[in-house]
Amino acid sequence: MSQIPTKQDILNWISENPTQTGKRDIARAFGIKGAARIDLKRLLKELEAEGHLAKRGKTYRDPDKLPPVAVLRVDAADADGDMYATPMEWAGEGAVPRALLVMKSSDPALEQGERILARMTEVQDEPYGYEARLIRRIGTNPIRILGIYRKGSDGGRIVPVDKGQDKEWRVDPGADEGAKDGELVEAQQSGPKSRMGLPRARIVARLGDPTAPKAVSLIAIHQHGIPDAFPDNVIEEADAMKPAGLKGREDLRHLPLITIDPSDARDHDDACYAHADDNPKNPGGHVVWVAIADVAHYVTPGSDLDFEARRRGNSTYFPDRVVPMLPDRLSGDLCSLHEGVPRACIAVRMVLDAQGHKLSHSFIRGLMKSHASLNYAEVQAAQDGNPNEKCAPLMDDVIAPLFAAYEVTKQARASRQPLDLDLPERKIILDDEGKVTSVAFAERFDAHRLIEEFMILANVAAAEELTRLRRPLLFRVHEEPSPEKLEALREVAQASGFTLAKGQVLKTRHLNNLLAQAQDTEFDELVNLSTLRSMSQAYYYPENFGHFGLALQSYAHFTSPIRRYSDLIVHRALISGHGWGKDGLSPEDIERLEATAQHISETERRSMAAERDTTDRYLAAFLAERVGNEFTGRVSGIARFGLFVKLDETGADGLVPISSLGNEYFRHDKDEQVLVGERSGLVIGLGQRVTVRLAEAIPTTGGLTLELLNIEGRKLTPGRTRKGGKSAPRKPMTTKRESAKTKKKVKRSRK
């Protein structure tokens, strides 16, 4: 055959002959010789540019890859005893890739033909394309137990830490993984349930000392009653799901949508794309696309998955694990917008003018394919002029237009004046054993702000669209601060030498003015924290009361349905409103909308409390080895029983008991938020620089006790104590004359 083949002929050949995909192999197959090879080379380059082929070395392969989480069928072991598996679903044009099973000693034995859910890692220069690590077998969902192991002569027992479980579990000899008496262990049911005797369990993980860092999040999960094990029927329903097709959807796979997430993200529920608006009536305008995973396609009203998702309300995030709202089959696979994999989505196309104001929006139920999964750091580096190999081809058509659109949204944000808090986010770094190695303050890039701004725009569009369609929904409500909290903030401002407007309707711009006064001063972090504490807690509700913090009249959560049930409700409302299918809001959804709002607001607070407690315990565990060391920090709180100090290095808060504050009585002035020494006149107030010594760190409670050594350069002597270490009694100051004298000293010290 001397005629130059068509592009489709080449693709068909590569699909049918995956082991012969070099240019020479293709030329030989089609009888191409001499100068005709130049035309073949041109065709291959065009196929590569169009995304139909990916060049690796001297060979051409289909670019489609397996997602990070996939369902596999276990193959027979080879002559060397290695086990391989084949994906149950493969959308690529080439041969179905094989995966080597990389098993842990605690993994169960697998048999040929079994289906498993596995985490996939692509490998190079191997006869197989992937390594697979077992998540669980499909159709099996053994009960998980967290408890203290008690060793016995004939094996042992597990005493669950969950207060709701009073039933012990028996561990047979050889099923204890070498656990020691008193260790915290994670186990799973082994063997069938029995009516007689204790149920049997097999230990799958030794977590060591119950007070050790690795146990912290597991204990918090159980203490706060966060559901962490999916029922069998929910797992079975998730496992039976198949990828959504194009039927009833608009094909958006041609759009170069990309995901931008933290580097350690396991799921990707939002993707974006932007370009300049070519409408001559909108000079300097932009079009922004935001595509969100179509979770509603899989989690339908009244299903077992829906019941469990509503029960959980949201995912909960800890430094070492995630308790997801949806099973892995959905959260890490079918509902995750993985690179190069077709995924169902609900997308919104938004038109912005040159000042960043949204002119219009339209919603689409579609099928997309992410062109790249990127992280914040590499996207920011690319924008700053240092693109890596993955970002470089995307600069002109994808990354630069995203930042160009973001630049105009900054103008609209500046005129809107949402609350502009600047609070560094702590990131706890753990090693493989679960021990805290460092506590860093996460760096924030414009890439973070870009995604945040586009998600806010999409959430506003969803709320406005459903209001226009007169469809019931859940609004995200954030009311203005209460008068009491506002007065407390005003006192902090005055104590720090700043002013907060009084006698007028409070707007976010007034708070931003206070934050601007404190910026780059010693009170910067204190004023930011105090402003945050003054805010009302946001919640979900079927009626719209606005969002004070974002300075928005109408706001709903639409962009994270993998991890928030509220967003799933909004997706269903959009489906019903546009007549996209039968998986929209059900009559029962609508009837219990207010109850759902209250429930998921409570589960959100539950998760926040568990996450906060876990962070405190991790920090206490991290600092426990440094008891006796000195640290610098700032006074972050004043109470009659002492003062709170936020440590500079870790952001951890510790208590300095009032009994340790030198050999004199300290009076608590609630109005001025200070402690004042009766004899010395020393004033201890919010925001002051201090040096403290860590006296005690208790990982089980997360409590830190500090000893004050130095305040604003002034050394303190240790507090007086009785024999036995108890504080000596102190005479209180109660007269009005003494109180007035104290206030004079406070005011004089601030001049």
C-alpha positions in Angstrom: 0.0 0.0 0.0 1.7 3.2 -1.2 -1.2 5.6 -0.6 -0.9 7.8 2.5 -3.4 6.5 5.1 -6.1 8.6 6.7 -5.8 9.7 10.3 -8.5 7.2 11.2 -6.6 4.4 9.4 -3.6 5.2 11.6 -5.7 5.2 14.8 -7.3 1.9 13.9 -3.9 0.3 13.3 -2.5 1.5 16.6 -5.6 0.2 18.4 -5.3 -3.2 16.8 -1.5 -3.4 17.1 -0.6 -1.9 20.5 2.9 -3.5 20.4 3.9 -2.1 17.0 3.4 1.7 17.4 6.7 3.1 16.3 6.8 5.3 13.2 8.8 2.7 11.4 6.2 0.0 12.3 3.4 2.2 11.0 5.3 3.0 7.8 6.0 -0.6 7.1 2.3 -1.6 7.7 1.1 0.9 5.1 4.0 0.4 2.7 5.2 4.0 3.0 8.7 4.6 1.7 11.0 7.5 0.8 9.7 11.0 0.8 6.2 9.8 1.8 7.6 9.3 5.3 7.5 13.1 5.7 3.8 13.1 5.1 3.4 10.3 7.7 5.4 12.3 10.2 3.2 15.3 9.6 0.0 13.2 10.2 1.4 11.8 13.4 2.3 15.2 14.7 -1.2 16.5 13.9 -2.8 13.5 15.7 -0.6 14.2 18.7 -1.5 17.9 18.7 -5.2 17.0 18.5 -4.9 14.8 21.5 -5.6 11.5 19.7 -2.1 10.2 20.3 0.6 10.7 23.0 4.2 10.2 22.0 6.4 8.2 24.5 10.0 7.8 23.3 9.7 6.6 19.7 6.3 5.1 20.0 2.8 6.5 19.8 0.0 5.5 22.2 -3.5 6.5 23.0 -3.3 9.3 25.7 -6.3 8.0 27.8 -5.2 6.8 31.2 -6.9 4.9 34.0 -8.2 7.1 36.8 -6.4 7.1 40.1 -9.1 4.9 41.6 -10.4 2.0 39.4 -12.4 -1.2 39.5 -10.2 -4.2 38.5 -10.7 -7.9 37.9 -8.0 -10.1 39.4 -6.1 -12.3 36.9 -4.3 -15.6 37.6 -0.9 -15.4 39.2 2.1 -15.7 36.8 5.0 -18.2 37.0 6.8 -15.9 39.5 3.7 -15.7 41.8 3.0 -12.1 40.9 -0.6 -11.2 40.6 -2.0 -8.8 38.0 -5.4 -7.3 37.4 -7.3 -5.8 34.4 -9.6 -2.8 34.6 -13.3 -3.5 34.2 -13.7 -0.3 32.2 -11.4 1.0 29.5 -12.3 3.9 27.2 -8.9 4.0 25.4 -8.4 3.0 21.8 -5.3 0.9 22.6 -5.0 -2.4 24.3 -6.4 -2.7 27.9 -3.5 -2.0 30.3 -2.5 -4.5 33.0 -1.8 -3.6 36.6 0.6 -5.3 39.0 -1.1 -5.8 42.4 1.2 -4.5 45.2 -0.1 -6.1 48.3 0.5 -5.3 52.0 0.9 -8.1 54.6 -2.4 -7.1 56.1 -4.3 -7.3 52.8 -6.6 -10.4 52.3 -5.7 -13.1 49.8 -7.2 -12.5 46.4 -8.5 -15.1 44.0 -8.7 -15.0 40.2 -11.9 -13.4 38.9 -12.5 -11.3 42.0 -13.4 -7.6 41.6 -11.5 -5.1 43.6 -11.4 -1.3 44.1 -7.8 -0.2 43.8 -5.7 3.0 43.9 -3.7 3.2 40.6 -0.1 4.5 40.0 1.2 4.7 36.4 4.7 3.3 35.9 7.2 3.5 33.0 9.5 1.0 31.4 7.7 -2.0 32.7 5.8 -4.7 30.9 2.7 -3.5 32.8 1.3 0.0 32.8 0.2 0.4 36.4 0.7 -0.6 40.0 -2.5 -1.2 41.9 -2.9 -1.0 45.7 -6.0 -2.6 47.2 -8.6 -0.4 48.8 -11.2 -3.2 49.2 -12.8 -6.1 47.5 -16.0 -5.3 45.6 -19.0 -6.7 47.4 -17.3 -7.0 50.8 -17.5 -4.4 53.5 -16.2 -5.9 56.8 -17.1 -4.1 60.0 -14.2 -1.9 61.2 -13.4 -1.6 64.9 -11.2 0.9 66.8 -10.3 -0.1 70.3 -7.7 -1.0 73.0 -6.2 -4.5 72.7 -6.1 -6.6 75.8 -3.8 -9.6 75.5 -4.8 -13.0 76.9 -3.5 -16.5 77.1 -5.6 -17.6 74.1 -5.3 -14.6 71.9 -6.9 -11.4 73.1 -9.8 -9.0 73.1 -10.5 -5.6 71.7 -12.4 -3.1 73.8 -13.9 -0.5 71.5 -13.2 3.2 72.2 -16.6 4.2 70.8 -18.9 4.8 73.8 -21.8 3.5 71.7 -20.2 0.0 71.5 -20.1 -2.0 74.7 -19.4 -5.3 72.9 -15.9 -6.7 72.9 -14.3 -8.5 70.1 -12.2 -11.7 70.2 -8.9 -11.9 68.5 -7.6 -15.4 67.8 -3.9 -16.3 68.1 -2.1 -15.3 64.9 -4.6 -12.6 64.1 -3.1 -9.9 66.4 -0.4 -8.6 64.1 1.9 -8.7 67.1 -0.1 -6.1 69.0 0.9 -5.5 72.6 -1.4 -5.2 75.6 -2.9 -1.7 75.9 -2.2 -0.7 72.3 -4.8 1.1 70.2 -5.6 -1.0 67.2 -7.7 -0.9 64.2 -9.4 -4.2 63.3 -12.0 -5.7 61.0 -14.5 -8.5 61.4 -13.2 -11.9 60.5 -15.5 -14.8 59.7 -19.3 -14.9 59.8 -21.3 -13.4 62.6 -22.2 -15.8 65.4 -25.1 -15.8 67.8 -22.9 -17.5 70.4 -19.8 -16.0 72.1 -17.9 -12.9 71.1 -17.6 -11.9 67.5 -14.1 -12.4 65.9 -11.9 -9.7 64.6 -8.5 -9.5 62.8 -6.2 -6.6 63.7 -5.2 -4.8 60.5 -3.3 -1.9 62.0 -1.4 -1.3 65.2 -1.7 2.4 66.3 0.5 2.1 69.4 0.0 4.3 72.4 -3.6 5.6 72.5 -2.2 9.1 73.2 0.2 8.9 70.2 -0.3 11.2 67.2 -1.5 8.5 64.8 -4.5 7.7 67.1 -5.6 11.3 67.4 -7.9 11.6 64.4 -9.4 8.1 64.9 -10.3 9.0 68.5 -11.9 12.3 67.4 -14.0 10.5 64.8 -15.4 8.2 67.4 -15.8 10.9 70.1 -17.7 13.2 67.9 -19.8 10.4 66.4 -18.8 10.9 62.8 -19.9 7.9 60.7 -16.7 6.4 59.2 -17.9 3.0 57.9 -20.3 2.7 55.0 -23.1 0.1 55.3 -23.0 -2.9 53.0 -26.0 -1.8 51.0 -24.4 1.6 50.3 -21.2 0.0 49.1 -23.1 -2.4 46.9 -25.0 0.4 45.3 -21.9 2.4 44.7 -20.0 -0.5 43.2 -22.8 -1.2 40.8 -22.5 2.3 39.2 -21.3 2.7 35.6 -19.8 5.9 34.1 -22.4 8.3 32.7 -22.5 8.5 28.9 -23.3 11.3 26.5 -27.0 10.7 26.3 -29.0 13.7 27.4 -25.9 15.8 27.8 -24.0 18.4 25.8 -20.5 17.3 24.7 -18.0 19.6 26.4 -14.9 17.4 25.9 -13.5 19.9 23.4 -13.2 22.6 26.1 -9.7 22.7 27.7 -11.1 22.6 31.2 -8.5 21.9 33.9 -8.6 21.1 37.6 -6.4 23.1 40.1 -6.2 21.6 43.6 -3.7 21.0 46.5 -0.9 18.7 45.5 -2.3 16.0 47.8 -5.9 16.1 46.6 -7.5 12.7 45.9 -10.7 14.0 44.3 -11.3 16.8 41.9 -14.9 18.1 41.8 -14.4 21.4 40.0 -12.7 22.4 36.7 -12.4 25.8 35.0 -11.6 27.4 31.7 -11.6 31.1 30.5 -11.1 33.0 27.4 -11.6 36.6 26.1 -15.1 37.4 25.1 -15.2 37.8 21.3 -18.5 39.8 21.5 -17.8 43.3 20.2 -20.5 44.6 22.6 -18.4 43.5 25.5 -14.9 44.9 24.9 -12.3 43.7 27.5 -14.8 41.1 28.7 -14.2 37.5 29.5 -16.1 34.2 29.4 -15.5 31.9 32.4 -16.5 28.2 32.5 -16.8 26.3 35.8 -17.7 22.6 35.5 -18.7 20.6 38.6 -18.9 16.8 39.0 -22.5 15.6 38.4 -22.9 13.7 41.6 -26.7 13.8 41.3 -26.5 11.4 38.4 -25.2 8.7 40.8 -26.7 9.7 44.1 -30.5 9.8 43.4 -33.3 10.8 45.8 -34.4 8.0 48.1 -31.4 5.7 47.3 -29.2 4.1 49.9 -26.4 6.3 48.8 -28.6 9.4 49.3 -29.6 8.3 52.8 -26.0 7.8 53.8 -24.8 11.1 52.2 -27.5 13.0 54.0 -26.7 11.3 57.3 -23.0 12.3 57.0 -23.8 15.8 55.7 -20.3 16.5 54.5 -16.8 15.0 54.4 -14.5 15.6 57.3 -10.8 16.3 56.8 -7.9 15.5 59.2 -4.2 15.8 58.7 -3.8 12.0 58.1 -7.1 10.9 56.7 -10.5 11.9 55.2 -13.9 10.6 56.2 -15.7 11.0 52.9 -19.4 11.7 52.4 -19.5 9.2 49.5 -17.8 5.9 49.0 -14.4 5.6 47.1 -16.1 4.3 44.0 -17.8 7.7 43.6 -15.6 10.2 45.5 -12.3 9.0 44.1 -13.5 7.6 40.8 -16.7 8.2 38.9 -17.4 11.7 40.4 -13.8 12.9 40.3 -12.8 14.9 37.3 -9.6 13.0 36.6 -7.3 14.0 33.8 -8.1 12.6 30.4 -11.2 10.7 31.6 -14.8 11.5 30.4 -16.9 12.6 33.3 -20.4 13.8 33.8 -20.7 17.4 34.9 -23.0 20.4 35.4 -21.3 23.4 34.0 -22.0 27.1 34.1 -20.8 29.6 31.4 -20.5 33.1 32.8 -19.9 36.3 30.8 -18.0 39.1 32.7 -17.5 42.7 31.6 -14.2 44.5 31.7 -14.7 45.4 35.4 -15.4 41.8 36.4 -19.1 42.1 36.9 -21.2 39.1 35.7 -23.4 40.1 32.8 -25.0 36.7 32.2 -24.8 33.0 32.9 -26.2 29.8 31.5 -26.1 26.2 33.0 -25.5 23.0 31.0 -25.6 19.4 31.9 -22.7 17.9 30.0 -19.9 15.5 29.5 -16.4 16.9 30.0 -12.8 15.7 29.9 -10.2 17.4 32.1 -7.2 18.3 29.9 -4.8 18.5 33.0 -4.9 18.0 36.7 -2.6 20.7 38.2 -1.8 21.9 41.7 -1.7 25.5 43.0 2.1 25.7 43.3 2.9 24.6 39.7 0.2 26.9 38.2 1.5 29.8 40.2 5.1 29.0 39.1 3.9 28.9 35.5 2.2 32.3 35.8 5.3 33.7 37.3 7.4 32.6 34.3 8.6 29.2 35.3 6.2 26.6 33.8 7.1 22.9 34.1 6.6 20.4 31.3 3.0 19.9 32.2 2.1 23.6 32.3 4.2 24.9 29.4 1.9 23.7 26.6 -1.1 25.2 28.4 0.2 28.7 29.0 -1.1 30.6 26.1 -4.6 29.0 25.7 -5.5 28.0 29.2 -3.4 29.3 32.1 -2.8 32.9 30.9 -6.5 33.5 30.0 -7.5 32.2 33.5 -5.3 34.8 35.2 -6.5 37.5 32.8 -10.1 36.8 33.8 -9.1 36.7 37.4 -7.6 40.2 37.1 -10.9 41.7 36.1 -12.8 39.9 38.9 -10.4 41.6 41.4 -11.9 45.0 40.3 -15.5 43.8 41.0 -14.4 42.3 44.4 -12.7 45.7 45.4 -16.0 47.5 44.7 -18.0 44.9 46.5 -15.7 44.9 49.6 -16.2 41.4 51.0 -14.6 40.8 54.4 -10.8 40.7 53.8 -9.4 38.6 56.6 -5.8 37.6 56.5 -5.4 34.5 58.6 -2.5 32.1 57.8 -3.6 28.5 57.5 -1.7 26.0 59.5 -0.6 22.8 57.8 0.4 19.8 60.0 3.0 17.6 58.3 3.1 14.0 59.3 5.6 11.2 58.6 4.6 7.6 57.6 4.1 6.7 61.2 1.6 9.5 61.8 4.0 11.6 63.9 4.1 15.4 63.4 7.3 16.4 61.8 6.6 20.1 61.4 3.9 22.7 61.5 4.0 25.1 58.6 1.8 28.0 57.6 0.5 27.2 54.1 1.5 29.6 51.4 -1.3 31.3 49.6 -0.9 32.1 45.9 -3.0 34.1 43.4 -3.8 30.6 42.0 -5.7 29.9 45.2 -7.6 33.2 45.0 -8.3 32.6 41.3 -10.1 29.4 42.0 -11.9 30.9 45.1 -13.2 33.8 43.0 -14.5 31.6 40.2 -16.2 29.3 42.6 -17.9 32.2 44.3 -19.1 33.5 40.9 -20.5 30.0 40.1 -22.2 29.8 43.5 -23.8 33.2 43.0 -25.0 32.1 39.5 -26.6 29.0 41.0 -28.5 30.9 43.6 -29.6 33.5 41.1 -30.6 30.9 38.5 -32.8 28.9 41.0 -34.4 32.1 42.3 -35.2 33.1 38.7 -36.7 29.6 38.1 -38.6 29.9 41.4 -37.2 26.6 42.5 -36.7 25.6 46.2 -33.0 25.4 47.2 -30.7 25.7 50.2 -29.0 29.1 50.5 -25.7 29.6 52.3 -26.7 32.2 54.9 -24.2 34.4 56.9 -25.9 37.1 59.0 -24.2 40.2 60.3 -22.5 40.1 63.8 -24.7 40.5 66.9 -24.5 43.8 68.8 -22.8 42.0 71.7 -20.0 40.5 69.5 -19.6 43.8 67.6 -19.2 45.7 70.9 -16.5 43.2 72.0 -14.7 43.7 68.7 -14.9 47.5 69.2 -13.3 47.1 72.6 -10.4 45.0 71.1 -10.0 47.7 68.5 -9.9 50.5 71.1 -7.5 48.5 73.3 -5.2 48.2 70.3 -5.3 51.9 69.4 -7.7 51.6 66.5 -11.3 52.7 65.8 -14.4 50.9 64.5 -17.3 53.0 63.2 -20.3 53.2 65.5 -23.8 54.4 65.2 -24.4 53.3 61.6 -25.4 50.2 59.7 -22.4 47.9 59.7 -20.9 47.0 56.3 -18.0 44.8 55.5 -16.1 47.9 54.4 -16.1 49.2 58.0 -14.5 46.0 59.1 -12.0 46.1 56.2 -11.1 49.6 57.3 -10.3 48.3 60.8 -8.2 45.4 59.3 -6.3 48.0 57.1 -5.5 50.0 60.3 -4.0 47.0 61.9 -2.1 45.7 58.8 1.7 45.4 59.3 1.4 46.5 63.0 2.0 44.3 66.1 -1.8 43.9 66.4 -2.4 42.6 62.9 -3.1 38.9 63.7 -5.0 39.8 66.9 -7.4 42.1 65.0 -7.9 39.6 62.3 -8.7 36.8 64.8 -11.0 39.1 66.9 -12.9 40.0 63.7 -13.3 36.4 62.8 -14.6 35.6 66.3 -17.1 38.4 66.0 -18.7 36.8 63.0 -22.0 34.9 63.1 -21.7 31.3 62.1 -22.8 30.6 58.6 -25.6 28.0 58.1 -27.9 26.6 55.5 -31.6 27.6 55.1 -34.4 27.5 52.5 -34.9 31.2 52.8 -32.4 33.9 51.6 -31.0 36.2 54.3 -27.9 37.1 52.3 -24.2 36.5 53.0 -22.7 39.3 55.1 -19.0 38.1 54.9 -19.0 37.9 51.1 -21.1 41.1 50.8 -23.6 39.2 48.5 -27.3 39.3 48.4 -27.8 35.8 47.2 -25.4 32.8 47.7 -25.7 29.0 47.5 -23.2 26.2 47.6 -22.9 24.5 44.2 -19.3 23.7 43.6 -18.5 20.8 45.9 -21.2 18.1 45.7 -18.6 15.3 46.4 -18.1 16.6 49.9 -21.2 18.6 50.8 -24.8 17.5 50.7 -26.0 21.1 50.4 -24.4 21.3 46.9 -26.1 18.0 45.9 -29.5 19.6 46.8 -28.6 22.6 44.6 -27.6 20.4 41.7 -31.0 18.5 42.0 -32.8 21.8 42.0 -31.0 22.9 38.8 -31.9 19.5 37.2 -35.5 19.9 38.0 -35.6 23.6 37.0 -34.2 22.8 33.6 -36.0 19.5 33.0 -32.7 17.6 32.5 -34.0 14.3 33.9 -35.8 12.4 36.7 -33.0 12.7 39.2 -33.8 16.2 40.3 -35.4 17.3 43.6 -38.0 14.9 44.8 -41.2 15.9 46.7 -39.6 14.4 49.8 -36.5 16.6 49.3 -38.7 19.7 49.1 -40.9 18.7 52.0 -37.9 18.2 54.4 -35.7 21.0 53.1 -35.7 23.0 56.3 -34.9 19.8 58.3 -32.1 19.0 55.9 -30.7 22.5 56.3 -30.7 22.2 60.1 -29.2 18.7 60.0 -26.3 19.5 57.6 -25.6 22.8 59.5 -25.1 20.6 62.6 -23.0 18.0 60.8 -20.8 20.8 59.5 -20.2 22.1 63.0 -19.6 18.6 64.2 -16.8 18.2 61.6 -15.3 21.5 62.4 -15.2 20.6 66.1 -13.5 17.3 65.4 -11.0 18.9 63.0 -10.2 21.6 65.6 -9.8 19.1 68.5 -7.6 16.9 66.3 -5.4 19.9 65.4 -5.0 20.8 69.0 -4.1 17.3 70.0 -1.5 17.0 67.2 0.1 20.2 68.2 0.2 19.1 71.9 1.8 15.8 70.8 4.3 17.7 68.7 5.2 20.0 71.5 5.2 17.4 74.3 8.9 16.6 73.5 9.8 20.3 74.0 8.4 20.8 77.5 10.7 23.3 79.3 11.6 25.1 76.0 11.0 28.8 75.6 8.8 30.2 72.9 7.7 33.7 71.7 4.1 34.7 71.0 1.4 37.2 71.5 -1.4 37.6 74.1 -4.5 36.3 72.2 -7.0 36.3 75.0 -7.7 37.6 78.5 -9.8 35.9 81.2 -10.1 36.2 85.0 -8.3 32.9 85.4 -5.3 33.8 83.2 -4.2 34.8 79.7 -4.0 32.9 76.4 -0.9 33.1 74.3 -0.7 32.2 70.6 2.8 30.8 69.8 4.6 32.3 66.8 6.2 29.0 65.6 3.1 26.8 65.5 0.1 29.0 66.0 -0.9 26.8 69.0 -2.8 28.5 71.9 -1.7 27.9 75.5 -2.9 29.1 78.9 -0.8 31.1 81.4 -2.7 30.5 84.7 -3.2 33.7 86.7 -1.6 32.0 89.7 1.8 32.1 87.9 1.8 35.8 87.2 4.4 37.0 89.8 4.2 37.8 93.5 1.2 40.1 93.3 -2.5 40.2 92.7 -3.7 40.8 89.1 -7.1 42.4 88.6 -9.2 41.4 85.6 -10.7 44.4 83.9 -13.3 42.9 81.6 -14.2 46.2 79.9 -10.6 47.0 79.0 -9.7 43.3 78.4 -6.6 43.6 80.5 -5.0 42.1 83.6 -3.5 44.8 85.9 -0.9 44.2 88.6 -2.1 45.6 92.0 1.3 46.6 93.2 3.4 47.1 90.1 0.8 48.5 87.8 1.9 46.1 85.1 -0.8 45.9 82.3 -1.2 42.7 80.4 -3.3 43.2 77.3 -4.2 41.8 73.9 -1.6 41.7 71.3 1.5 42.2 73.5 4.7 40.3 72.7 5.6 37.7 75.3 8.2 35.0 75.9 6.9 31.9 77.6 8.1 28.5 78.8 6.1 25.4 78.0 5.2 23.9 81.3 2.9 21.1 80.2 1.5 19.5 77.0 -1.2 17.0 77.2 -1.9 15.2 73.8 -5.1 13.5 75.0 -6.8 16.8 75.6 -4.7 19.1 73.4 -4.1 21.4 76.3 -0.9 23.5 76.7 0.1 25.2 80.0 2.6 28.0 79.7 4.7 30.1 82.2 5.1 33.8 81.4 8.8 34.8 81.4 8.8 38.2 79.6 6.2 40.7 78.4 7.2 43.5 76.1 10.8 43.2 77.3 10.0 43.2 81.0 10.9 40.1 83.0 8.5 38.5 85.4 9.3 36.7 88.6 7.6 33.3 89.3 4.3 33.4 91.1 4.4 32.8 94.8 3.2 29.4 96.0 2.4 27.6 99.2 4.0 24.4 100.2 2.8 21.6 98.0 2.8 23.9 94.9 -0.6 25.5 95.4 -1.0 29.2 94.7 -1.2 31.5 97.8 -4.5 33.4 98.2 -4.6 37.0 97.0 -6.6 39.9 98.2 -9.0 41.1 95.6 -9.4 44.9 94.7 -13.0 45.8 94.9 -13.3 49.6 95.6 -14.4 52.0 92.9 -11.5 54.2 93.7 -9.0 51.4 93.0 -10.9 50.5 89.8 -10.7 54.1 88.5 -7.0 54.2 89.4 -6.4 51.0 87.4 -8.2 52.5 84.3 -6.0 55.6 84.5 -2.9 53.4 84.4 -4.3 51.5 81.4 -5.0 54.6 79.5 -1.7 56.2 80.4 0.2 53.1 79.2 -1.3 53.5 75.8 -0.2 57.0 75.1 
